[in-house]
Amino acid sequence: MQLSNLALNEEINIDNAKKHLRHLHKSSNGYITIASKDPNYKQWHYKSGELIENAEDILQSINAYVSQNTFYKPQRRIENIKELRAVYIDIDCHKTKYTKEAVKFFLEKDLYGHKIPRPNYLIDSGRGLYYVILIKPVPSMAMPLWYAVQRYLYNELKEFGADENALDPTRVLRVVGTVNSKSNSCVEILDMHNYEYSLREVQEEYSLYHARVVDIAKICELRDYDVKGHREVILFLYRYFTCCFLSDPDEALEKALELNAMFKDPLPKNEVITDT
């Protein structure tokens, strides 16, 4: 199979990729993002019924990704989250003293059933691992609960290389059966369990931040993004509340720049960075 000009030894397993997508997004409502980085980043949005049929050609490329949650619109943005369907941690163990085999051993021996649930998927992503729990779908109003669980799992797994910058609900992860060009290896499932979990913990302080992000985006939409005279205040508040919610200043700035780009008369990029 011709994957690109790169000299890759691994080939994509389309059957495994389709099986993963079906299990991840069975009965999904909303748009699912499929992305590719071969070498430039591109993304597409499909409903569940269209996913397999339309995604196959994209999955032929290396470095293919899928969103774990779904969106109201064909836009991969926080305020567009429709269903929260999974919680997940991207474990970059290659940045630590632990091998993937060692992390898997410690998870099974010391953590599963004691500090964290056994995941539905433990996936070899190439240079690291994905820890993925599939949950009973909940609407975006449950974002505070979802984010609390994400933070808890991150804190339990950060010793093994959990990526603090990969905790947002819009995250895309590599598709099982596709190829990671960085490691020249196929993304594969190491452990799989057919449990169905629910979100249980509530952290009230996050609910306000997410609500404000959604409110600001809605105001802009209602004004057809014609907000000249209010752009600085809107972007300041949007970036502030996004930063409070994600605990990531760089991600918050990126989201503010994306919102600015949707304005009919966007501010110059340097003014967004400086003034907000």
C-alpha positions in Angstrom: 0.0 0.0 0.0 1.4 3.4 -0.9 1.3 5.6 2.2 3.4 8.5 1.0 6.9 9.3 0.1 8.1 8.3 3.6 9.7 5.0 3.9 7.2 3.4 6.3 7.2 -0.3 7.0 3.8 -0.4 8.7 0.5 -0.5 6.7 -2.9 0.8 7.7 -5.4 -1.8 8.8 -8.7 -0.4 7.5 -10.8 -3.1 9.1 -9.4 -2.3 12.6 -9.9 1.4 11.9 -13.5 1.0 10.9 -14.2 -1.3 14.0 -12.7 1.4 16.3 -14.8 4.2 14.7 -18.0 2.1 14.9 -17.4 1.3 18.6 -16.4 4.8 19.5 -19.3 6.6 17.8 -22.1 4.1 17.6 -25.4 6.0 17.8 -23.6 9.3 18.1 -25.6 12.4 17.6 -23.8 15.4 16.2 -20.8 15.9 14.0 -17.6 13.8 14.4 -14.3 15.2 13.4 -11.9 13.1 11.3 -8.5 14.6 10.8 -5.3 13.9 8.9 -1.7 15.2 9.1 0.0 14.0 5.9 1.9 16.3 6.2 -0.4 19.3 6.6 -3.3 19.2 9.1 -6.8 18.8 7.5 -10.1 17.9 9.1 -13.6 16.8 8.0 -16.9 16.5 9.8 -19.4 13.7 9.5 -22.6 12.4 11.2 -22.4 8.8 12.6 -24.2 7.3 9.7 -21.8 8.8 7.2 -18.6 8.3 9.1 -17.4 4.9 7.8 -18.4 5.5 4.2 -16.7 8.9 3.9 -13.8 8.4 6.2 -12.2 5.4 4.4 -10.3 7.5 1.9 -9.0 9.7 4.7 -7.9 6.8 6.7 -5.7 5.7 3.8 -3.3 8.5 4.8 -0.8 8.3 7.7 -1.5 10.1 11.0 -5.3 9.9 11.0 -7.3 11.2 14.0 -10.9 11.2 15.3 -12.7 13.3 17.9 -13.8 11.5 21.0 -16.8 13.8 21.5 -19.3 15.3 19.0 -20.4 18.8 18.0 -23.5 20.7 17.1 -21.9 22.2 14.1 -19.2 21.1 11.7 -16.7 23.2 13.7 -14.4 21.6 16.3 -14.8 24.2 19.1 -15.6 24.0 22.8 -18.8 26.0 22.6 -20.1 23.6 19.9 -19.8 20.4 22.0 -23.0 18.4 21.7 -22.2 15.0 23.3 -19.5 14.1 25.8 -18.9 10.5 25.0 -15.4 9.7 26.5 -12.8 10.8 29.0 -9.2 10.3 28.0 -5.6 10.9 28.8 -2.8 11.1 26.3 0.2 9.5 28.1 3.5 10.6 26.6 5.6 8.0 28.4 8.4 8.5 25.9 9.1 11.7 27.8 9.6 9.9 31.1 11.7 7.1 32.5 8.9 4.6 31.9 8.4 2.3 28.8 4.9 1.6 27.5 5.2 -1.9 28.9 6.1 -0.6 32.4 3.2 1.9 32.4 0.8 -0.8 31.4 2.1 -3.0 34.2 1.8 -0.3 36.9 -1.7 0.6 35.7 -2.9 -3.0 36.0 -1.0 -3.7 39.2 -1.5 -0.5 41.2 -4.2 1.7 39.8 -7.0 -0.1 38.1 -9.9 -0.6 40.5 -8.2 1.4 43.2 -7.5 4.9 42.0 -8.8 4.9 38.4 -11.2 2.7 36.4 -10.1 0.1 34.0 -10.4 1.8 30.6 -12.5 0.7 27.7 -9.4 1.2 25.6 -5.7 1.2 26.4 -4.1 2.1 23.0 -0.5 2.1 21.9 -0.5 5.4 20.0 3.1 5.0 18.7 5.4 6.7 21.2 2.9 6.7 24.0 -0.5 5.4 25.3 -4.1 6.5 25.2 -6.2 5.8 28.3 -9.8 6.1 27.1 -13.0 5.5 29.0 -16.3 5.5 27.0 -19.2 7.1 29.0 -22.9 7.2 28.6 -23.4 10.2 26.4 -24.2 13.4 28.2 -24.8 17.0 26.9 -22.5 19.9 27.1 -24.2 21.0 30.4 -22.2 18.2 32.0 -18.9 19.8 31.0 -18.0 20.7 34.6 -18.3 17.0 35.7 -16.4 15.9 32.6 -13.6 18.3 33.2 -13.3 17.3 36.9 -12.9 13.7 35.9 -10.3 14.7 33.3 -8.3 16.6 35.9 -8.5 13.8 38.4 -7.3 11.2 35.8 -4.5 13.5 34.8 -3.3 14.0 38.4 -3.2 10.2 38.8 -1.3 9.6 35.6 1.0 12.6 35.3 3.9 10.6 36.8 3.8 8.4 33.7 3.7 11.3 31.2 0.1 12.4 31.1 -0.2 15.4 28.8 -1.8 18.4 30.6 -2.3 20.1 27.2 -4.5 17.3 25.9 -7.4 17.6 28.4 -9.8 19.6 26.3 -13.1 18.1 25.1 -12.4 18.9 21.4 -9.3 16.7 21.3 -8.7 14.3 18.4 -6.8 11.1 19.0 -5.2 8.7 16.6 -7.4 6.1 15.0 -6.7 2.5 15.8 -5.3 0.7 12.8 -3.6 3.8 11.3 0.1 4.6 11.2 2.0 7.0 13.4 4.8 8.3 11.1 6.9 9.5 14.1 7.3 6.0 15.5 6.8 4.2 12.1 4.3 1.9 13.9 0.6 1.0 13.7 -1.8 2.4 16.4 -3.2 -0.6 18.2 -5.3 -1.7 21.1 -3.4 -3.2 24.0 -6.4 -3.7 26.3 -10.1 -3.4 25.7 -13.2 -3.8 28.0 -16.8 -3.4 27.2 -17.8 -1.4 30.3 -20.1 1.6 30.3 -19.3 4.3 32.7 -21.1 7.5 34.0 -19.7 10.8 35.2 -20.0 11.0 39.0 -18.2 14.0 40.4 -19.3 17.7 40.4 -17.0 20.7 40.5 -19.1 23.8 40.6 -16.4 26.3 40.0 -15.9 25.1 36.3 -19.6 25.4 35.4 -19.6 29.2 35.5 -16.5 29.5 33.2 -17.9 27.2 30.6 -21.3 28.9 30.7 -19.6 32.3 30.1 -17.7 30.9 27.1 -20.9 29.6 25.5 -22.8 32.9 26.3 -20.1 35.1 24.6 -20.0 32.8 21.5 -23.8 33.0 21.3 -23.9 36.8 21.5 -21.4 37.0 18.6 -23.5 34.5 16.6 -26.7 36.4 17.2 -25.0 39.6 16.0 -23.8 37.8 12.9 -20.3 38.4 14.2 -20.7 42.1 13.5 -19.3 43.3 16.9 -17.1 46.3 16.0 -16.8 48.6 19.0 -17.0 45.6 21.4 -14.3 43.3 20.0 -11.6 44.1 22.6 -14.0 43.4 25.5 -15.4 40.3 23.9 -12.0 38.8 23.2 -10.7 39.7 26.6 -13.6 38.0 28.4 -13.6 35.0 26.0 -9.9 34.4 26.5 -10.2 34.9 30.3 -13.0 32.5 30.8 -11.5 30.0 28.4 -8.2 30.1 30.3 -10.0 29.6 33.6 -11.8 26.6 32.2 -8.9 24.9 30.4 -6.1 26.1 32.7 -4.0 26.6 29.5 -3.1 30.3 28.5 -1.8 29.2 25.1 -4.9 27.2 24.2 -7.1 30.1 25.4 -5.2 32.6 23.2 -5.6 30.2 20.2 -9.4 30.0 20.8 -9.6 33.8 21.1 -7.8 34.2 17.8 -10.2 31.7 16.2 -13.2 33.7 17.5 -11.6 36.9 16.2 -11.2 35.4 12.8 -14.9 34.8 12.6 -15.7 38.5 13.2 -16.8 40.5 10.1 -14.0 43.0 10.9 -11.4 41.1 12.9 -8.8 42.8 15.0 -5.2 42.6 13.8 -3.6 39.5 15.4 -1.0 41.5 17.3 -3.8 43.6 19.0 -5.5 40.4 20.1 -2.3 39.0 21.6 -1.4 42.4 23.3 -4.8 43.7 24.4 -6.5 40.5 25.6 
